[in-house]
Amino acid sequence: MLRRKEKTQFESTDKVNKLVEGTKIIGDIIADSNIRIDGEIVGNVFSRAKVIIGETGVVFGNISCLEADIEGKVNGSLEIEGLLILRDKSKIVGDILTSKLHIEEGAVFLGSCHMTGQDSIREQSHLVISEDNTDNNTY
């Protein structure tokens, strides 16, 4: 008798949670897989994988993830364990804590940036996540 192999929920890194343009979420998002945001989030985003913010994507809150690729707008702190890419049309208002940073010409960044090793980010994560950025909702 053949048995079907059961897949674990987070077995594939190809899985992507998508928030499409025109959709707004108020509240925090917590995920173990990749997230692509083309809509608007008013809340924090936590992922054990990659967060991608498209050109129409907007986040009013903190982002904490393994890697991030941002083309849209973020108003909040960014805590990225690996590589953070700020594309030419991105607008960031908030502090950045990352181990690797790539900023394209044309990107706008208002805040401070701390470059650390991956182990140091985990130790300092409580500082970034606990900050309240609800008063900074302008670009």
TORSE-714991 format. One record per residue: x negated, z, y negated of N, C-alpha, C, O in turn; residue in one letter. Coordinates in steps of 0.001 Angstrom, whole numbers, plus 500000, padded with zeros to 6 digits. Layout:
N
XZYXZYXZYXZYA;...
// end
This chain:
139
499162500000501176500000500000500000499116500000498759498181500795498654M;499412499114497829498655499033496584499265499968495549500484500080495417L;498392500622494836498860501499493763498415500924492434497311500398492293R;499291501037491484498953500571490146498075501617489458498377502810489473R;496991501147488861496105502053488151496787502510486870497237501698486061K;496854503822486704497453504352485480496384504421484399495275504906484623E;496742503927483228495816503931482102496014505193481284497133505669481096K;494905505718480807495016506849479904495465506342478551495294505166478228T;496031507219477774496622506837476498495613506213475540495974505315474779Q;494355506663475554493378506206474575492226505466475242491100505494474743F;492496504806476363491463504136477137490829502974476386489621502768476494E;491597502219475638491102501020474975490805501277473505491629501837472781S;489609500858473070489281500964471651489891499811470864489790499774469638T;490533498853471575491177497728470919492536498112470344493109497354469561D;493052499259470714494349499698470213494240500028468732493319500722468301K;495202499514467955495196499738466515496598500144466073497570499438466341V;496692501276465401497938501670464749498008500898463449497028500862462705N;499160500270463151499267499446461948500408499944461060501523500186461524K;500100500086459791501094500375458770501144499153457867500211498905457102L;502227498388457952502291497104457260502650497263455786503182498290455366V;502349496235455020502655496189453596504153496395453383504974495827454104E;504500497209452391505898497498452095506395498775452755507524499198452504G;505572499393453591505941500633454267505231501804453596504051501716453255T;505964502902453410505406504105452799505640505285453726506749505490454219K;504586506058453959504679507279454764504291508450453882503274508417453189I;505119509485453919504798510721453220504530511770454292505446512194454998I;503272512185454412502860513135455438501521512736456023501022511639455770G;500946513624456800499633513384457401499745512500458642500758512509459340D;498681511738458899498582510925460102497374511410460891496277511548460350I;497591511668462176496517512101463067496512511149464256497534510971464918I;495347510529464531495276509546465609493925509620466314492912510001465727A;493943509247467583492704509136468344492189507704468368491057507459468786D;493006506760467926492614505352467957492484504813466529492692505536465554S;492138503532466431491954502881465131493265502838464351494349502801464933N;493147502843463027494307502756462141494039501669461112492963501622460515I;495024500788460903494953499798459822496110500079458876497267500136459291R;495779500255457584496777500597456577496862499471455558495907499203454829I;498022498810455515498297497804454496499451498264453605499789497594452629D;500048499394453938501127499989453159500599501159452344499449501151451904G;501450502171452143501088503328451321501271504620452104502270504806452799E;500288505511451981500362506826452602500147507873451525499176507823450770I;501071508819451467500913509993450608500697511150451578501653511754452065V;499466511442451845499095512453452832497698512162453342497068511188452929G;497221512997454227495871512872454769495869512008456022496863511933456744N;494736511356456268494576510494457439493382511015458237492269511111457719V;493631511350459509492583511825460403492543510923461626493573510685462257F;491353510417461968491222509559463146489881509813463815488869510029463147S;489887509784465134488646509899465895487999508539466067487003508405466778R;488558507533465421488054506163465505487897505604464087487498506327463173A;488208504331463909487993503642462636489291503564461829490375503372462380K;489151503717460513490264503529459591489960502313458731488903502226458107V;490904501372458707490772500162457894491890500182456869493061500321457222I;491532500044455604492531499967454539492447498574453948491459498211453309I;493506497794454173493552496421453689493707496353452180493842497378451513G;493686495154451655493749494931450205494991495538449570494925496000448431E;496116495553450267497359496118449728497551497578450115498547498190449728T;496611498150450874496721499528451332496375500543450258495451500342449469G;497137501649450237496910502729449280497048504057450016497998504263450772V;496083504962449784496153506304450358495972507322449238494961507314448537V;496968508202449077496869509338448171496656510568449038497609511265449384F;495406510832449387495067511951450258493670511766450809493009510766450529G;493228512723451585491891512694452167491876511862453446492877511764454156N;490716511267453721490528510504454950489337511090455693488270511291455113I;489526511362456977488459511862457831488469511041459113489467511018459832S;487340510355459403487309509482460571485877509183460998484913509629460375C;485768508420462074484464508029462603483817506958461727482655507089461344L;484573505890461405484109504815460523485261504381459635486425504587459976E;484936503772458479485989503280457590485551501987456924484380501791456600A;486542501100456729486345499815456056487476499720455037488636499543455408D;487138499836453748488163499962452717488125498785451759487093498475451164I;489284498133451624489446497043450670490505497412449635490559496800448568E;491339498394449929492414498816449037492025500007448174490889500108447711G;492993500920447958492796502051447057492901503378447810493737503551448697K;492024504303447425492071505657447971491902506633446824490987506505446011V;492794507610446767492678508690445799492588509982446601493602510611446902N;491371510365446939491126511548447748489718511513448304488992510534448130G;489346512570448962488008512680449536487898511884450831488857511773451595S;486710511335451060486423510573452277485338511300453063484265511586452532L;485616511596454319484633512194455212484474511260456407485329511213457292E;483364510517456420483148509482457416481886509830458205480808509956457625I;482014509985459518480859510362460347479819509257460419478621509542460409E;480243508017460489479321506891460623479261506062459366478916506560458295G;479603504778459500479495503816458399480771503746457572481869503632458117L;480619503814456266481701503593455307481386502304454556480317502164453962L;482342501351454590482187500094453865483219500061452751484415500200453007I;482763499877451509483648499695450360483579498219449980482564497746449468L;484665497502450237484727496065449959484854495807448469485106496734447699R;484682494560448053484626494190446636485880494544445849485785494743444638D;487048494631446473488287494938445753488716496400445893489782496780445410K;487901497212446545488281498607446770488162499438445489487336499168444618S;489027500464445411489004501423444302489125502819444895490139503170445498K;488064503611444712488006504950445283487895505965444155487007505871443308I;488809506941444151488741508066443216488663509316444079489674509767444618V;487473509873444211487279511047445053485853511092445570485083510144445413G;485521512204446185484169512404446696484013511808448096484968511713448868D;482767511408448394482447510803449677481385511643450379480396512057449774I;481611511881451662480634512520452531480469511604453738481402511447454526L;479295511000453892479075510030454968477608509996455353476754510512454633T;477322509384456494475924509232456888475392507839456554474184507657456398S;476311506832456441475900505468456097476921504897455116478124505107455270K;476435504175454109477314503649453074476906502230452697475730501945452469L;477912501339452636477706499969452184478739499698451091479942499789451336H;478273499365449886479180499084448769478954497649448314477847497271447932I;480023496856448361479935495478447896480075495427446379480685496304445768E;479503494390445785479615494178444344481090494013443976481809493243444613E;481536494732442954482921494678442514483723495905442915484781496163442342G;483238496662443887483933497886444297483862498918443178482870498992442452A;484931499721443041484989500775442030484984502115442755485779502345443666V;484080502993442340483963504315442958483759505361441872482765505323441147F;484702506297441756484611507390440792484590508697441566485603509109442131L;483446509340441589483298510587442334481842510800442685480959510115442168G;481597511752443564480229511999444010480098511589445467481083511530446203S;478867511308445870478599510878447234477468511720447796476429511890447158C;477678512241448987476647513007449689476336512293450994477216512083451829H;475079511927451155474628511248452369473961512289453254473012512958452846M;474475512414454474473931513405455397473856512817456795474360511724457051T;473228513544457685473219513168459094474565513498459710475339514257459128G;474856512946460870476153513142461513476424514600461841477568515039461723Q;475417515371462249475628516780462571476011517580461335476841518486461417D;475415517255460186475729517964458949477156517719458490477773518600457891S;477694516524458765479068516199458367480047517106459084480982517615458468I;479850517314460363480760518184461121480736519603460573481777520258460510R;479554520091460172479431521438459635480115521566458281480658522626457967E;480100520504457467480650520559456124482093520078456040482672520066454954Q;482684519679457167484009519062457145485080519968456575486024519478455955S;484971521242456758485989522146456226486046522104454709487097522383454133H;484956521765454048484944521683452581485748520489452087486529520614451143L;485565519336452717486233518117452272487725518172452571488540517820451718V;488087518604453755489487518602454161490301519612453370491491519390453149I;489695520722452933490450521754452251490700521466450772491484522168450134S;490046520445450218490248520128448805491650519602448570492190518888449415E;492251519941447437493583519477447086493471518420446004493024518716444896D;493869517195446307493755516079445366495114515586444898495239514420444523N;496132516430444906497464515978444543497586515680443052498519514984442651T;496682516177442225496768515937440789496086514635440381496166514256439212D;495428513944441287494648512757440963495339511480441401494699510641442033N;496609511294441096497352510138441589497341508960440626498348508264440499N;496217508719439940496127507572439041494866506791439334493913507306439920T;494880505525438910493708504668439057493275504159437729492298503415437641Y;
// end
